[in-house]
Each structure stands twice: as C-alpha cells, then as structure tokens.
Amino acid sequence: MANKKELAIILRYAAGRFNGKLDCHVCKQKQFQRLDKHLLVHKDLTRHEREKELRDSKRKANLLNLLQLRASKPIPAMVTSLDVNLLAEDDVPGDLLNEFRHHSTDEEEGGEADPPMEDQADQKVLKLWNDHMCGDARKQRENARQKIMHVREWMAFMCCAGVPTMRFKFLKDLPG
C-alpha cells in the first residue's frame, strides 16, 4: 500500500484501536476522549453491550477517517474501498456525504469492481485450500469460506491493470 496514511488507518481499524475522540451512539453526545468511561453512565447497558458499543465506535471512527482521507484526494491514490463498503449513509457527516455517495455509486455501477479472473487454475487452488481448511465443525467451514473470500479479493486486486503485472499463469501447473 503506497499511501502511508491509509495504511496506518487500516492497521488501526484491524487492531480495533483509534486515537482521538469518539461519539456515543447511545445518547448521541459527541467527542469523548474516554468513551469507555462515559459508557459506564449508561446503567441499562451490560458489560458486553458497552464493549460492543466501544468497538463499533472505534470502527466507525476509523472508517470515517478513511472517508476523510479519500475526500482529500491523496497522492498516492487510495487502494481500498473499506470506508465506502462498510459505512451506512446515515453514519456519514454532511460534509463527507457527497464524497461517500460518489464512491458508493461507482461501486454499485461496477466502476471500481474487481475484474474477473482469467484462469480457472486459481479457482482450483482455492478449492484445494478450502478442502484443506474446512474441518468437521460449522465454525471452521465459515472461517474457511471467509478466508477464501479475502484471498479471492486479493487475487483480483493483484491481477488488475493498476498493479505491476502479476498474473497467475503458474497456477495451471499445480497438481489436482
């Protein structure tokens, strides 16, 4: 990822961390330095609900940071569309709403969609991997399905024209 700001936000998103003030979506108050302490005021929430609210607030704040970065038209350009895919329109502040609508419309029309895979060999590899990853438990099958989805997205991204030429022609020589 060439854009270091985007990378930093994505890493914070993945780690469940956020540096800054958070909004409380329970009482609609804004800008809490310690949202975890504020949520203790809401006696009707269980400990698990407070933890979930804190996690959701951090995720949403990181996604909004990605959207703000996208609106600033950074150079190098952003490569992810996490903010557009995971944010709901009513979560976006008014000053970023046009940017959000513009990119979410592109996604729906196929403007930034992943190109189709060229070979069937990549599908064969994913099938082998799926068979290997899937165990007897339902949860293992769900986890394997999600991992394969992530690998497919990565492979489609790596095959697109914007990335230095990397094709998966070598996959046709795999056994099976």
N, C-alpha and C positions, 0 to 999 in steps of 0.2 A: 504494500500500500504506500504510494508515494506521498500522500498528504499526511503529514505527521499529526496535525490537529485531529483529523478524522480518526487516525489510528488510536490516539490517546482516548478519545471519547468512546470508541468501540471497546477498547480494553476495560475502561471503567464500567461500561454497560455490561460486559461479560462477567466482570468480577462483582457486580452488584454494588458498586461504590459511586458516590457523587460528591464532588467538592463544591459546596455552595449552599444557598438557602433553598428550602423545599416548601411546597404548598401542601396544606392539609386539605384533602378532598372530602373529609368527613364534615367539617364545619365551614369549608370554603375560605378559610383565612390563608393569607399568603406570607411567604418569606420567613420561614422559621429556620434559624440556624441549627436547632436541635429538635427536629420533628419527632424523634423518638421520645423525648421528654414531654413534648406537647401532647402526644397521643395518650399519655397516662391520664390526662384530664378527662378523656372520654371513657368514663367508667362502664359504659354499655358495651365496649369492645373487649373481647377476650384477648389473651396474650397472642394467640395465633393470628387473630384479625389485625392486631396492631402491627405485628411483624410483616404481615402481607401488605398492609397499607404502606408501611415504610418502604418495602421492596418495590411496590408499584410506583410510589412517588419518585424513587431514585431512577427507575427505568424510564418513566415518563420524562423526567428532567433531562436525562441523557439523550433521549430521542429528540427532545426539543432543542438541545444544544446542536445535535446533528442537523436539524432543520435550519437553525440559525446559520450554521456554517454553510449549508447549501445555498441559503439566500444571499450570502456574501459573495457568491461566485468565486470560490477559492481556486488558486492555481498552486499546485496541480489539481485538476478536477477530482471530485469525489467519485469513488468507485462503488460505494454501497448505496442501497436504497432502503435500508432498515427503517429509517425515520418515516418514509412515505408508506411503507408496507405495514408498519405496526401502530402508527398513530391513528386515532379516530379524529374526524374533522372537528368535533366539538372539544377536543383536547388542545387544539391549536389556537394560540392567541391571534387576535385580529391582524396584527402587523405581519404575521407569517402566513396568513390564510391563503393569500394569492399564490405564494410560492408552493405551498402544500397542494393546492388544487391543480396547479400547473403540472407538477410532477406526478400526482396521483392519476391525472387524466392521461399522461404519457404512458403510465404503466398499464392502464386499462385498454388503451388503444394498441398496445404492443410496441410503443415507441422505444422502450428500453428492455424489451423482453429478451430472454436468452435465446440464442439461435439453436436450431435443432442439432442434435449430434449427427455427425457424418457417418460413422461406422456403427455396426451392431456389436463389435468386439467390446466396446465399453459397457454395453448392456450385459454382455456375457460375464464380464469381470464383476460387475455389481451383483449379478445373480449369484455367482460363486461366493462372493463376500457375504451376501445376505444369508445364504445357506450355512456359511461358517458361523456367522454372528447369531443367528436365531437358535435359541435353545428351546426347551420344552415349555418354559414359563411364558405367559402372555406378555409380561413386562419386558422380557428380553426381546420378544418379537417386535414390540412397539419401539423399543430403543434402537433396534437394528434398522427398522423402517425409517426412523428419523435420521440416523447416521447416513443411510443411503441417500436420502433427500439432500443432505448437506453435501455429500460427495458429488451428486449429480449437478447441483448448483455450481460447485467449484469447477467441475469439468467443463460445464457450459461456459462459464466465465473465462476459463483459460483458453478455450477454443475461439473466442470472439476476436474480431479483427483488431480491436484496440490493444490487445496484449501481444507482445512479441510472439512470433509464430511458434506455436506449440500444438502439435496435432497428436492424436493418439493412434497413429497408424501401427505403432509397435504392438498394440494390444491384439491384433489379429493373429499373432504368432503364439498366443498363450494356449496351453492345452485345455481340453474340455470343451 
